[in-house]
Amino acid sequence: MSHHEPVAGSCLCGAVRFEIAPPSMMFKYCHCTRCRKATGAAHAANLFLPAGQFKWLAGESLLRHFDLPGAKRFALNFCTQCGTRMPHKVTGSENMLVPAGVLDAVPDLKPDSSIFWASKAPWYVETPELPKFEEYGK
């Protein structure tokens, strides 16, 4: 894939679709408690790019937006059919946050850092320390 081709993304049910045009600005793993709650995982994996490089292709009317009360910039967009977290414009900026897991192809960047590391889950174990299995494992 050329680093200039758009990268498609979609929700789990496929009703909401979008594309991003490289280059992305940054790719972070966020370990803050809000991202852990929002993803149900040890961290979020988010790409950031200018809003002008983002385009909804289908299903935008199915999105629901949630701004966390009292938070300066924490928000979520999600598909009302399947619940998948979807991209959203970062409050107070001209940038889009794109959850990397909803991309249907490989983005132009790999993660460059883990942020809010002091907030990481006490049970978090870095993956090099874990055994690897092709499927469910034992």
N, CA, C and O atoms as CSV, one atom per row, in Angstrom:
chain,resi,resn,atom,element,x,y,z
A,1,MET,N,N,0.842,-1.200,0.000
A,1,MET,CA,C,0.000,0.000,0.000
A,1,MET,C,C,0.879,1.253,0.000
A,1,MET,O,O,1.821,1.356,0.786
A,2,SER,N,N,0.580,2.155,-0.842
A,2,SER,CA,C,1.270,3.443,-0.860
A,2,SER,C,C,0.819,4.244,0.355
A,2,SER,O,O,-0.315,4.108,0.814
A,3,HIS,N,N,1.705,5.070,0.865
A,3,HIS,CA,C,1.352,5.878,2.033
A,3,HIS,C,C,0.462,7.057,1.667
A,3,HIS,O,O,0.177,7.906,2.512
A,4,HIS,N,N,0.019,7.116,0.409
A,4,HIS,CA,C,-0.843,8.214,-0.004
A,4,HIS,C,C,-2.268,7.758,-0.268
A,4,HIS,O,O,-3.158,8.590,-0.446
A,5,GLU,N,N,-2.498,6.456,-0.298
A,5,GLU,CA,C,-3.841,5.934,-0.555
A,5,GLU,C,C,-4.699,6.071,0.688
A,5,GLU,O,O,-4.198,5.923,1.802
A,6,PRO,N,N,-5.990,6.353,0.516
A,6,PRO,CA,C,-6.879,6.399,1.676
A,6,PRO,C,C,-6.970,5.024,2.346
A,6,PRO,O,O,-6.847,3.988,1.693
A,7,VAL,N,N,-7.188,5.044,3.654
A,7,VAL,CA,C,-7.351,3.825,4.434
A,7,VAL,C,C,-8.806,3.788,4.906
A,7,VAL,O,O,-9.283,4.726,5.546
A,8,ALA,N,N,-9.503,2.700,4.587
A,8,ALA,CA,C,-10.912,2.560,4.959
A,8,ALA,C,C,-11.041,2.063,6.394
A,8,ALA,O,O,-10.130,1.449,6.949
A,9,GLY,N,N,-12.200,2.349,6.972
A,9,GLY,CA,C,-12.517,1.850,8.303
A,9,GLY,C,C,-14.010,1.615,8.399
A,9,GLY,O,O,-14.789,2.181,7.633
A,10,SER,N,N,-14.407,0.770,9.352
A,10,SER,CA,C,-15.828,0.465,9.522
A,10,SER,C,C,-16.081,-0.085,10.917
A,10,SER,O,O,-15.159,-0.483,11.629
A,11,CYS,N,N,-17.362,-0.095,11.287
A,11,CYS,CA,C,-17.761,-0.671,12.563
A,11,CYS,C,C,-17.937,-2.179,12.407
A,11,CYS,O,O,-17.828,-2.707,11.300
A,12,LEU,N,N,-18.206,-2.861,13.496
A,12,LEU,CA,C,-18.350,-4.315,13.493
A,12,LEU,C,C,-19.472,-4.793,12.584
A,12,LEU,O,O,-19.316,-5.800,11.894
A,13,CYS,N,N,-20.600,-4.090,12.570
A,13,CYS,CA,C,-21.727,-4.524,11.732
A,13,CYS,C,C,-21.611,-4.020,10.295
A,13,CYS,O,O,-22.371,-4.459,9.431
A,14,GLY,N,N,-20.678,-3.108,10.022
A,14,GLY,CA,C,-20.438,-2.620,8.669
A,14,GLY,C,C,-21.328,-1.476,8.213
A,14,GLY,O,O,-21.184,-0.993,7.090
A,15,ALA,N,N,-22.245,-1.036,9.066
A,15,ALA,CA,C,-23.174,0.026,8.672
A,15,ALA,C,C,-22.506,1.400,8.604
A,15,ALA,O,O,-22.888,2.238,7.789
A,16,VAL,N,N,-21.506,1.628,9.465
A,16,VAL,CA,C,-20.793,2.915,9.476
A,16,VAL,C,C,-19.437,2.694,8.831
A,16,VAL,O,O,-18.669,1.826,9.246
A,17,ARG,N,N,-19.149,3.507,7.789
A,17,ARG,CA,C,-17.893,3.388,7.073
A,17,ARG,C,C,-17.284,4.771,6.869
A,17,ARG,O,O,-17.995,5.768,6.749
A,18,PHE,N,N,-15.964,4.809,6.834
A,18,PHE,CA,C,-15.243,6.069,6.654
A,18,PHE,C,C,-13.916,5.767,5.987
A,18,PHE,O,O,-13.541,4.608,5.806
A,19,GLU,N,N,-13.201,6.842,5.619
A,19,GLU,CA,C,-11.829,6.676,5.152
A,19,GLU,C,C,-10.984,7.835,5.645
A,19,GLU,O,O,-11.463,8.951,5.846
A,20,ILE,N,N,-9.711,7.529,5.830
A,20,ILE,CA,C,-8.749,8.558,6.232
A,20,ILE,C,C,-7.687,8.653,5.145
A,20,ILE,O,O,-7.338,7.659,4.508
A,21,ALA,N,N,-7.183,9.862,4.948
A,21,ALA,CA,C,-6.119,10.098,3.972
A,21,ALA,C,C,-4.831,10.394,4.734
A,21,ALA,O,O,-4.777,11.366,5.487
A,22,PRO,N,N,-3.786,9.570,4.551
A,22,PRO,CA,C,-2.507,9.858,5.200
A,22,PRO,C,C,-1.979,11.221,4.755
A,22,PRO,O,O,-2.406,11.716,3.712
A,23,PRO,N,N,-1.075,11.841,5.498
A,23,PRO,CA,C,-0.375,11.264,6.639
A,23,PRO,C,C,-1.101,11.510,7.963
A,23,PRO,O,O,-1.718,12.554,8.171
A,24,SER,N,N,-1.008,10.522,8.846
A,24,SER,CA,C,-1.500,10.699,10.216
A,24,SER,C,C,-0.473,11.517,10.987
A,24,SER,O,O,0.702,11.559,10.622
A,25,MET,N,N,-0.927,12.166,12.056
A,25,MET,CA,C,-0.032,12.992,12.868
A,25,MET,C,C,0.654,12.182,13.956
A,25,MET,O,O,1.855,12.325,14.185
A,26,MET,N,N,-0.118,11.328,14.625
A,26,MET,CA,C,0.452,10.516,15.696
A,26,MET,C,C,-0.444,9.312,15.978
A,26,MET,O,O,-1.610,9.276,15.585
A,27,PHE,N,N,0.131,8.332,16.667
A,27,PHE,CA,C,-0.549,7.095,17.010
A,27,PHE,C,C,-0.119,6.768,18.435
A,27,PHE,O,O,1.056,6.499,18.683
A,28,LYS,N,N,-1.056,6.790,19.363
A,28,LYS,CA,C,-0.749,6.607,20.790
A,28,LYS,C,C,-1.555,5.462,21.389
A,28,LYS,O,O,-2.695,5.212,20.996
A,29,TYR,N,N,-0.947,4.776,22.341
A,29,TYR,CA,C,-1.678,3.889,23.240
A,29,TYR,C,C,-1.987,4.744,24.457
A,29,TYR,O,O,-1.077,5.302,25.070
A,30,CYS,N,N,-3.261,4.852,24.815
A,30,CYS,CA,C,-3.621,5.647,25.992
A,30,CYS,C,C,-4.101,4.734,27.109
A,30,CYS,O,O,-5.040,3.958,26.934
A,31,HIS,N,N,-3.446,4.837,28.261
A,31,HIS,CA,C,-3.736,3.996,29.425
A,31,HIS,C,C,-4.566,4.723,30.481
A,31,HIS,O,O,-4.703,4.222,31.597
A,32,CYS,N,N,-5.124,5.896,30.157
A,32,CYS,CA,C,-5.896,6.626,31.167
A,32,CYS,C,C,-7.141,5.814,31.558
A,32,CYS,O,O,-7.607,4.966,30.797
A,33,THR,N,N,-7.658,6.085,32.741
A,33,THR,CA,C,-8.810,5.322,33.231
A,33,THR,C,C,-10.026,5.515,32.331
A,33,THR,O,O,-10.830,4.594,32.184
A,34,ARG,N,N,-10.177,6.677,31.733
A,34,ARG,CA,C,-11.323,6.918,30.845
A,34,ARG,C,C,-11.233,6.039,29.594
A,34,ARG,O,O,-12.225,5.426,29.202
A,35,CYS,N,N,-10.072,5.972,28.974
A,35,CYS,CA,C,-9.908,5.129,27.781
A,35,CYS,C,C,-10.080,3.653,28.138
A,35,CYS,O,O,-10.636,2.887,27.351
A,36,ARG,N,N,-9.607,3.250,29.319
A,36,ARG,CA,C,-9.785,1.857,29.729
A,36,ARG,C,C,-11.267,1.542,29.895
A,36,ARG,O,O,-11.720,0.476,29.479
A,37,LYS,N,N,-12.029,2.452,30.497
A,37,LYS,CA,C,-13.483,2.256,30.641
A,37,LYS,C,C,-14.162,2.213,29.275
A,37,LYS,O,O,-15.000,1.349,29.019
A,38,ALA,N,N,-13.798,3.149,28.401
A,38,ALA,CA,C,-14.449,3.281,27.098
A,38,ALA,C,C,-14.184,2.083,26.184
A,38,ALA,O,O,-15.034,1.730,25.366
A,39,THR,N,N,-13.010,1.457,26.318
A,39,THR,CA,C,-12.662,0.337,25.447
A,39,THR,C,C,-12.912,-1.012,26.102
A,39,THR,O,O,-13.071,-2.018,25.411
A,40,GLY,N,N,-12.948,-1.042,27.436
A,40,GLY,CA,C,-13.025,-2.321,28.134
A,40,GLY,C,C,-11.712,-3.070,28.054
A,40,GLY,O,O,-11.666,-4.269,28.330
A,41,ALA,N,N,-10.651,-2.389,27.684
A,41,ALA,CA,C,-9.341,-3.010,27.478
A,41,ALA,C,C,-8.270,-2.280,28.298
A,41,ALA,O,O,-8.557,-1.290,28.972
A,42,ALA,N,N,-7.051,-2.778,28.229
A,42,ALA,CA,C,-5.944,-2.201,28.992
A,42,ALA,C,C,-5.566,-0.803,28.517
A,42,ALA,O,O,-5.042,0.002,29.287
A,43,HIS,N,N,-5.834,-0.520,27.242
A,43,HIS,CA,C,-5.534,0.808,26.701
A,43,HIS,C,C,-6.287,1.008,25.396
A,43,HIS,O,O,-6.709,0.047,24.753
A,44,ALA,N,N,-6.448,2.259,25.018
A,44,ALA,CA,C,-6.977,2.609,23.698
A,44,ALA,C,C,-5.784,2.672,22.743
A,44,ALA,O,O,-4.652,2.888,23.176
A,45,ALA,N,N,-6.033,2.487,21.465
A,45,ALA,CA,C,-5.014,2.628,20.417
A,45,ALA,C,C,-5.588,3.635,19.422
A,45,ALA,O,O,-6.423,3.279,18.591
A,46,ASN,N,N,-5.146,4.884,19.503
A,46,ASN,CA,C,-5.753,5.968,18.735
A,46,ASN,C,C,-4.782,6.655,17.790
A,46,ASN,O,O,-3.660,7.003,18.157
A,47,LEU,N,N,-5.253,6.840,16.550
A,47,LEU,CA,C,-4.546,7.654,15.567
A,47,LEU,C,C,-5.152,9.055,15.592
A,47,LEU,O,O,-6.329,9.223,15.914
A,48,PHE,N,N,-4.359,10.039,15.259
A,48,PHE,CA,C,-4.843,11.417,15.185
A,48,PHE,C,C,-4.423,11.987,13.844
A,48,PHE,O,O,-3.293,11.787,13.399
A,49,LEU,N,N,-5.357,12.713,13.190
A,49,LEU,CA,C,-5.061,13.355,11.922
A,49,LEU,C,C,-5.977,14.561,11.762
A,49,LEU,O,O,-7.016,14.638,12.417
A,50,PRO,N,N,-5.604,15.510,10.894
A,50,PRO,CA,C,-6.455,16.676,10.660
A,50,PRO,C,C,-7.829,16.264,10.123
A,50,PRO,O,O,-7.933,15.349,9.306
A,51,ALA,N,N,-8.875,16.940,10.585
A,51,ALA,CA,C,-10.249,16.621,10.189
A,51,ALA,C,C,-10.439,16.675,8.674
A,51,ALA,O,O,-11.292,15.963,8.143
A,52,GLY,N,N,-9.670,17.496,7.970
A,52,GLY,CA,C,-9.762,17.595,6.521
A,52,GLY,C,C,-9.315,16.335,5.794
A,52,GLY,O,O,-9.572,16.187,4.599
A,53,GLN,N,N,-8.651,15.428,6.496
A,53,GLN,CA,C,-8.183,14.169,5.909
A,53,GLN,C,C,-9.110,13.003,6.255
A,53,GLN,O,O,-8.765,11.839,6.051
A,54,PHE,N,N,-10.289,13.334,6.780
A,54,PHE,CA,C,-11.244,12.317,7.215
A,54,PHE,C,C,-12.554,12.487,6.449
A,54,PHE,O,O,-12.996,13.610,6.207
A,55,LYS,N,N,-13.178,11.356,6.067
A,55,LYS,CA,C,-14.453,11.442,5.351
A,55,LYS,C,C,-15.359,10.274,5.747
A,55,LYS,O,O,-14.943,9.116,5.709
A,56,TRP,N,N,-16.611,10.592,6.130
A,56,TRP,CA,C,-17.613,9.555,6.359
A,56,TRP,C,C,-18.079,9.063,5.004
A,56,TRP,O,O,-18.315,9.868,4.103
A,57,LEU,N,N,-18.218,7.745,4.841
A,57,LEU,CA,C,-18.694,7.167,3.587
A,57,LEU,C,C,-20.124,6.650,3.706
A,57,LEU,O,O,-20.878,6.682,2.733
A,58,ALA,N,N,-20.501,6.176,4.887
A,58,ALA,CA,C,-21.851,5.626,5.094
A,58,ALA,C,C,-22.154,5.561,6.585
A,58,ALA,O,O,-21.254,5.430,7.414
A,59,GLY,N,N,-23.446,5.656,6.910
A,59,GLY,CA,C,-23.904,5.406,8.275
A,59,GLY,C,C,-23.700,6.497,9.291
A,59,GLY,O,O,-23.912,6.262,10.481
A,60,GLU,N,N,-23.294,7.687,8.876
A,60,GLU,CA,C,-23.038,8.757,9.847
A,60,GLU,C,C,-24.261,9.024,10.731
A,60,GLU,O,O,-24.111,9.371,11.902
A,61,SER,N,N,-25.474,8.865,10.174
A,61,SER,CA,C,-26.699,9.105,10.958
A,61,SER,C,C,-26.910,8.055,12.052
A,61,SER,O,O,-27.729,8.255,12.948
A,62,LEU,N,N,-26.184,6.946,11.987
A,62,LEU,CA,C,-26.293,5.890,13.006
A,62,LEU,C,C,-25.390,6.147,14.210
A,62,LEU,O,O,-25.442,5.416,15.200
A,63,LEU,N,N,-24.564,7.186,14.119
A,63,LEU,CA,C,-23.631,7.475,15.207
A,63,LEU,C,C,-24.306,8.179,16.362
A,63,LEU,O,O,-25.236,8.963,16.172
A,64,ARG,N,N,-23.838,7.896,17.548
A,64,ARG,CA,C,-24.261,8.625,18.739
A,64,ARG,C,C,-22.995,9.192,19.352
A,64,ARG,O,O,-21.982,8.497,19.437
A,65,HIS,N,N,-23.041,10.441,19.777
A,65,HIS,CA,C,-21.880,11.121,20.353
A,65,HIS,C,C,-22.091,11.289,21.850
A,65,HIS,O,O,-23.179,11.649,22.298
A,66,PHE,N,N,-21.045,11.025,22.612
A,66,PHE,CA,C,-21.099,11.196,24.067
A,66,PHE,C,C,-19.923,12.045,24.513
A,66,PHE,O,O,-18.770,11.663,24.310
A,67,ASP,N,N,-20.204,13.204,25.124
A,67,ASP,CA,C,-19.170,14.036,25.746
A,67,ASP,C,C,-19.206,13.740,27.229
A,67,ASP,O,O,-20.257,13.868,27.858
A,68,LEU,N,N,-18.081,13.348,27.802
A,68,LEU,CA,C,-18.033,13.054,29.231
A,68,LEU,C,C,-18.210,14.352,30.015
A,68,LEU,O,O,-17.395,15.265,29.888
A,69,PRO,N,N,-19.280,14.441,30.834
A,69,PRO,CA,C,-19.495,15.672,31.609
A,69,PRO,C,C,-18.279,16.007,32.472
A,69,PRO,O,O,-17.725,15.144,33.152
A,70,GLY,N,N,-17.877,17.281,32.428
A,70,GLY,CA,C,-16.760,17.745,33.242
A,70,GLY,C,C,-15.385,17.481,32.647
A,70,GLY,O,O,-14.386,17.966,33.179
A,71,ALA,N,N,-15.309,16.734,31.569
A,71,ALA,CA,C,-14.010,16.446,30.946
A,71,ALA,C,C,-13.699,17.521,29.913
A,71,ALA,O,O,-14.577,17.955,29.166
A,72,LYS,N,N,-12.453,17.939,29.881
A,72,LYS,CA,C,-12.036,18.977,28.942
A,72,LYS,C,C,-12.168,18.520,27.494
A,72,LYS,O,O,-12.656,19.269,26.648
A,73,ARG,N,N,-11.729,17.273,27.200
A,73,ARG,CA,C,-11.830,16.832,25.815
A,73,ARG,C,C,-12.192,15.370,25.627
A,73,ARG,O,O,-12.047,14.867,24.513
A,74,PHE,N,N,-12.645,14.669,26.629
A,74,PHE,CA,C,-12.965,13.253,26.438
A,74,PHE,C,C,-14.363,13.081,25.855
A,74,PHE,O,O,-15.345,13.587,26.399
A,75,ALA,N,N,-14.435,12.364,24.748
A,75,ALA,CA,C,-15.709,12.101,24.084
A,75,ALA,C,C,-15.629,10.751,23.388
A,75,ALA,O,O,-14.550,10.188,23.204
A,76,LEU,N,N,-16.789,10.250,23.007
A,76,LEU,CA,C,-16.886,9.002,22.255
A,76,LEU,C,C,-17.910,9.165,21.157
A,76,LEU,O,O,-18.885,9.901,21.308
A,77,ASN,N,N,-17.692,8.488,20.068
A,77,ASN,CA,C,-18.674,8.322,19.007
A,77,ASN,C,C,-18.840,6.817,18.884
A,77,ASN,O,O,-17.849,6.088,18.943
A,78,PHE,N,N,-20.059,6.333,18.716
A,78,PHE,CA,C,-20.227,4.900,18.557
A,78,PHE,C,C,-21.416,4.600,17.669
A,78,PHE,O,O,-22.351,5.395,17.570
A,79,CYS,N,N,-21.370,3.426,17.014
A,79,CYS,CA,C,-22.449,2.966,16.155
A,79,CYS,C,C,-23.596,2.508,17.043
A,79,CYS,O,O,-23.396,1.685,17.937
A,80,THR,N,N,-24.787,3.029,16.810
A,80,THR,CA,C,-25.942,2.667,17.641
A,80,THR,C,C,-26.456,1.264,17.315
A,80,THR,O,O,-27.266,0.724,18.068
A,81,GLN,N,N,-26.008,0.666,16.218
A,81,GLN,CA,C,-26.433,-0.705,15.891
A,81,GLN,C,C,-25.571,-1.757,16.576
A,81,GLN,O,O,-26.094,-2.742,17.097
A,82,CYS,N,N,-24.236,-1.557,16.580
A,82,CYS,CA,C,-23.353,-2.596,17.130
A,82,CYS,C,C,-22.511,-2.130,18.311
A,82,CYS,O,O,-21.873,-2.953,18.969
A,83,GLY,N,N,-22.494,-0.822,18.597
A,83,GLY,CA,C,-21.758,-0.309,19.749
A,83,GLY,C,C,-20.283,-0.041,19.519
A,83,GLY,O,O,-19.581,0.374,20.442
A,84,THR,N,N,-19.796,-0.270,18.302
A,84,THR,CA,C,-18.375,-0.067,18.019
A,84,THR,C,C,-17.998,1.401,18.168
A,84,THR,O,O,-18.692,2.285,17.667
A,85,ARG,N,N,-16.877,1.653,18.873
A,85,ARG,CA,C,-16.344,3.017,18.951
A,85,ARG,C,C,-15.891,3.456,17.580
A,85,ARG,O,O,-15.218,2.714,16.866
A,86,MET,N,N,-16.265,4.669,17.217
A,86,MET,CA,C,-15.935,5.203,15.903
A,86,MET,C,C,-15.184,6.532,16.062
A,86,MET,O,O,-15.146,7.099,17.154
A,87,PRO,N,N,-14.589,7.022,14.968
A,87,PRO,CA,C,-13.838,8.284,15.049
A,87,PRO,C,C,-14.717,9.459,15.486
A,87,PRO,O,O,-15.936,9.453,15.314
A,88,HIS,N,N,-14.051,10.465,16.055
A,88,HIS,CA,C,-14.745,11.709,16.398
A,88,HIS,C,C,-13.749,12.865,16.376
A,88,HIS,O,O,-12.540,12.676,16.509
A,89,LYS,N,N,-14.293,14.059,16.204
A,89,LYS,CA,C,-13.475,15.273,16.236
A,89,LYS,C,C,-13.109,15.551,17.694
A,89,LYS,O,O,-13.970,15.520,18.574
A,90,VAL,N,N,-11.841,15.819,17.939
A,90,VAL,CA,C,-11.365,16.108,19.293
A,90,VAL,C,C,-11.866,17.488,19.700
A,90,VAL,O,O,-11.626,18.470,18.998
A,91,THR,N,N,-12.554,17.563,20.817
A,91,THR,CA,C,-13.097,18.823,21.326
A,91,THR,C,C,-12.002,19.887,21.407
A,91,THR,O,O,-10.919,19.634,21.935
A,92,GLY,N,N,-12.289,21.060,20.887
A,92,GLY,CA,C,-11.353,22.181,20.957
A,92,GLY,C,C,-10.176,22.073,20.000
A,92,GLY,O,O,-9.184,22.783,20.164
A,93,SER,N,N,-10.267,21.196,19.002
A,93,SER,CA,C,-9.170,21.084,18.037
A,93,SER,C,C,-9.754,20.836,16.649
A,93,SER,O,O,-10.962,20.655,16.493
A,94,GLU,N,N,-8.901,20.830,15.667
A,94,GLU,CA,C,-9.318,20.538,14.292
A,94,GLU,C,C,-8.878,19.129,13.900
A,94,GLU,O,O,-8.770,18.816,12.714
A,95,ASN,N,N,-8.629,18.291,14.888
A,95,ASN,CA,C,-8.139,16.945,14.633
A,95,ASN,C,C,-9.197,15.889,14.907
A,95,ASN,O,O,-10.100,16.078,15.722
A,96,MET,N,N,-9.061,14.775,14.204
A,96,MET,CA,C,-9.911,13.615,14.422
A,96,MET,C,C,-9.135,12.577,15.219
A,96,MET,O,O,-7.938,12.380,15.011
A,97,LEU,N,N,-9.835,11.918,16.135
A,97,LEU,CA,C,-9.308,10.754,16.837
A,97,LEU,C,C,-9.915,9.545,16.139
A,97,LEU,O,O,-11.136,9.457,16.006
A,98,VAL,N,N,-9.084,8.617,15.694
A,98,VAL,CA,C,-9.545,7.418,15.001
A,98,VAL,C,C,-9.076,6.193,15.780
A,98,VAL,O,O,-7.874,5.936,15.858
A,99,PRO,N,N,-10.022,5.422,16.366
A,99,PRO,CA,C,-9.612,4.195,17.040
A,99,PRO,C,C,-8.983,3.251,16.008
A,99,PRO,O,O,-9.641,2.870,15.040
A,100,ALA,N,N,-7.732,2.877,16.207
A,100,ALA,CA,C,-6.992,2.114,15.205
A,100,ALA,C,C,-7.631,0.761,14.902
A,100,ALA,O,O,-7.518,0.269,13.779
A,101,GLY,N,N,-8.287,0.162,15.864
A,101,GLY,CA,C,-8.880,-1.152,15.669
A,101,GLY,C,C,-10.029,-1.184,14.687
A,101,GLY,O,O,-10.416,-2.266,14.246
A,102,VAL,N,N,-10.592,-0.040,14.325
A,102,VAL,CA,C,-11.708,-0.018,13.370
A,102,VAL,C,C,-11.238,0.192,11.925
A,102,VAL,O,O,-12.053,0.229,11.003
A,103,LEU,N,N,-9.929,0.329,11.733
A,103,LEU,CA,C,-9.402,0.459,10.373
A,103,LEU,C,C,-9.413,-0.906,9.693
A,103,LEU,O,O,-9.116,-1.921,10.322
A,104,ASP,N,N,-9.754,-0.926,8.412
A,104,ASP,CA,C,-9.825,-2.166,7.632
A,104,ASP,C,C,-8.520,-2.467,6.903
A,104,ASP,O,O,-8.402,-3.500,6.244
A,105,ALA,N,N,-7.555,-1.585,7.014
A,105,ALA,CA,C,-6.245,-1.765,6.389
A,105,ALA,C,C,-5.193,-1.195,7.335
A,105,ALA,O,O,-5.527,-0.603,8.361
A,106,VAL,N,N,-3.944,-1.374,6.990
A,106,VAL,CA,C,-2.835,-0.936,7.835
A,106,VAL,C,C,-2.644,0.575,7.711
A,106,VAL,O,O,-2.518,1.093,6.602
A,107,PRO,N,N,-2.621,1.291,8.850
A,107,PRO,CA,C,-2.398,2.743,8.779
A,107,PRO,C,C,-0.941,3.060,8.433
A,107,PRO,O,O,-0.088,2.174,8.399
A,108,ASP,N,N,-0.680,4.333,8.180
A,108,ASP,CA,C,0.654,4.772,7.777
A,108,ASP,C,C,1.632,4.896,8.939
A,108,ASP,O,O,2.828,5.077,8.711
A,109,LEU,N,N,1.159,4.804,10.170
A,109,LEU,CA,C,2.033,4.903,11.348
A,109,LEU,C,C,1.844,3.696,12.245
A,109,LEU,O,O,0.816,3.021,12.203
A,110,LYS,N,N,2.870,3.435,13.066
A,110,LYS,CA,C,2.751,2.483,14.169
A,110,LYS,C,C,2.733,3.329,15.434
A,110,LYS,O,O,3.147,4.488,15.403
A,111,PRO,N,N,2.259,2.770,16.550
A,111,PRO,CA,C,2.228,3.562,17.790
A,111,PRO,C,C,3.609,4.124,18.118
A,111,PRO,O,O,4.626,3.445,17.972
A,112,ASP,N,N,3.620,5.395,18.571
A,112,ASP,CA,C,4.889,6.043,18.908
A,112,ASP,C,C,5.111,6.170,20.407
A,112,ASP,O,O,6.232,6.427,20.845
A,113,SER,N,N,4.045,5.993,21.209
A,113,SER,CA,C,4.230,6.070,22.656
A,113,SER,C,C,2.986,5.590,23.388
A,113,SER,O,O,1.896,5.496,22.823
A,114,SER,N,N,3.191,5.291,24.669
A,114,SER,CA,C,2.090,5.000,25.582
A,114,SER,C,C,1.935,6.229,26.463
A,114,SER,O,O,2.902,6.698,27.063
A,115,ILE,N,N,0.697,6.755,26.541
A,115,ILE,CA,C,0.460,7.946,27.359
A,115,ILE,C,C,-0.399,7.590,28.565
A,115,ILE,O,O,-1.080,6.565,28.574
A,116,PHE,N,N,-0.360,8.443,29.576
A,116,PHE,CA,C,-1.031,8.225,30.851
A,116,PHE,C,C,-0.602,6.884,31.465
A,116,PHE,O,O,-1.410,6.145,32.028
A,117,TRP,N,N,0.712,6.601,31.333
A,117,TRP,CA,C,1.297,5.359,31.825
A,117,TRP,C,C,1.084,5.183,33.333
A,117,TRP,O,O,0.896,4.060,33.801
A,118,ALA,N,N,1.113,6.273,34.088
A,118,ALA,CA,C,0.922,6.183,35.541
A,118,ALA,C,C,-0.488,5.696,35.892
A,118,ALA,O,O,-0.727,5.219,37.002
A,119,SER,N,N,-1.421,5.820,34.938
A,119,SER,CA,C,-2.802,5.370,35.160
A,119,SER,C,C,-3.044,3.947,34.665
A,119,SER,O,O,-4.172,3.459,34.730
A,120,LYS,N,N,-2.006,3.277,34.170
A,120,LYS,CA,C,-2.223,1.949,33.584
A,120,LYS,C,C,-2.871,1.003,34.596
A,120,LYS,O,O,-2.698,1.156,35.806
A,121,ALA,N,N,-3.613,0.032,34.086
A,121,ALA,CA,C,-4.287,-0.950,34.941
A,121,ALA,C,C,-3.248,-1.716,35.755
A,121,ALA,O,O,-2.218,-2.129,35.223
A,122,PRO,N,N,-3.523,-1.907,37.052
A,122,PRO,CA,C,-2.556,-2.635,37.882
A,122,PRO,C,C,-2.327,-4.079,37.408
A,122,PRO,O,O,-1.304,-4.683,37.728
A,123,TRP,N,N,-3.273,-4.620,36.656
A,123,TRP,CA,C,-3.159,-5.986,36.147
A,123,TRP,C,C,-2.511,-6.059,34.775
A,123,TRP,O,O,-2.310,-7.152,34.245
A,124,TYR,N,N,-2.176,-4.898,34.184
A,124,TYR,CA,C,-1.609,-4.880,32.834
A,124,TYR,C,C,-0.246,-5.556,32.796
A,124,TYR,O,O,0.631,-5.258,33.606
A,125,VAL,N,N,-0.081,-6.473,31.843
A,125,VAL,CA,C,1.193,-7.149,31.605
A,125,VAL,C,C,1.575,-6.842,30.163
A,125,VAL,O,O,0.782,-7.069,29.250
A,126,GLU,N,N,2.774,-6.330,29.954
A,126,GLU,CA,C,3.199,-6.010,28.595
A,126,GLU,C,C,3.289,-7.289,27.768
A,126,GLU,O,O,3.744,-8.321,28.262
A,127,THR,N,N,2.857,-7.219,26.516
A,127,THR,CA,C,2.714,-8.428,25.705
A,127,THR,C,C,3.991,-9.233,25.446
A,127,THR,O,O,3.878,-10.447,25.277
A,128,PRO,N,N,5.198,-8.653,25.400
A,128,PRO,CA,C,6.375,-9.517,25.202
A,128,PRO,C,C,6.515,-10.571,26.311
A,128,PRO,O,O,7.156,-11.604,26.119
A,129,GLU,N,N,5.908,-10.296,27.471
A,129,GLU,CA,C,6.016,-11.214,28.604
A,129,GLU,C,C,5.018,-12.369,28.530
A,129,GLU,O,O,5.099,-13.298,29.334
A,130,LEU,N,N,4.080,-12.332,27.582
A,130,LEU,CA,C,3.027,-13.344,27.501
A,130,LEU,C,C,3.278,-14.363,26.392
A,130,LEU,O,O,3.827,-14.012,25.348
A,131,PRO,N,N,2.876,-15.646,26.609
A,131,PRO,CA,C,2.983,-16.622,25.533
A,131,PRO,C,C,2.031,-16.258,24.399
A,131,PRO,O,O,1.020,-15.591,24.619
A,132,LYS,N,N,2.357,-16.699,23.187
A,132,LYS,CA,C,1.563,-16.364,21.998
A,132,LYS,C,C,0.914,-17.640,21.430
A,132,LYS,O,O,1.561,-18.686,21.361
A,133,PHE,N,N,-0.343,-17.555,21.031
A,133,PHE,CA,C,-1.079,-18.672,20.438
A,133,PHE,C,C,-1.754,-18.188,19.170
A,133,PHE,O,O,-2.155,-17.027,19.089
A,134,GLU,N,N,-1.887,-19.058,18.176
A,134,GLU,CA,C,-2.552,-18.708,16.930
A,134,GLU,C,C,-4.044,-18.464,17.123
A,134,GLU,O,O,-4.622,-17.619,16.440
A,135,GLU,N,N,-4.680,-19.196,18.052
A,135,GLU,CA,C,-6.103,-19.000,18.300
A,135,GLU,C,C,-6.331,-18.837,19.803
A,135,GLU,O,O,-5.684,-17.997,20.427
A,136,TYR,N,N,-7.233,-19.618,20.398
A,136,TYR,CA,C,-7.597,-19.414,21.800
A,136,TYR,C,C,-6.523,-19.776,22.815
A,136,TYR,O,O,-6.547,-19.241,23.923
A,137,GLY,N,N,-5.601,-20.642,22.498
A,137,GLY,CA,C,-4.576,-21.036,23.468
A,137,GLY,C,C,-5.124,-22.011,24.478
A,137,GLY,O,O,-6.144,-22.657,24.239
A,138,LYS,N,N,-4.436,-22.123,25.637
A,138,LYS,CA,C,-4.924,-23.056,26.647
A,138,LYS,C,C,-5.330,-22.328,27.901
A,138,LYS,O,O,-5.768,-22.956,28.865
